[in-house]
Each structure stands twice: as structure tokens, then as C-alpha cells.
Amino acid sequence: MSDLLLKREIRKMVRESGFIKNSKMACSIVKVLNMKHKNIDSQKAHKIASEVLA
């Protein structure tokens, strides 16, 4: 999955969750992404989630 698609998916998840953006959400978001998309590199997803949530 490309970086742009990951960023879009993470922003969508945060928006739909209704919670305020918080850097502590990164691990939870990566877990949900791994459940939805089995072929995601977890380290890359965590790095991008941290960037988006910062």
C-alpha cells in the first residue's frame, strides 16, 4: 500500500472515530489497519500514523 493511500486511510479512520487526534492513537490505528488490510507493513504504517497524528 502506498504512503498516500495509508495517509488517506488513517485520516478517514480518525475522522470516522469521532475522537480528537492524539499521538497515542497510532498503535490502535495500526492494529485496525492490519485487520482490514493483511498486506500492510506495520512499521511503515506506524511511522505514517505517527506523522499524521502529530
Secondary structure, 3 states (H helix, E strand, C coil): CCHHHHHHHHHHHHHHHCCCCCHHHHHHHHHHHHHHCCCCCHHHHHHHHHHHHC
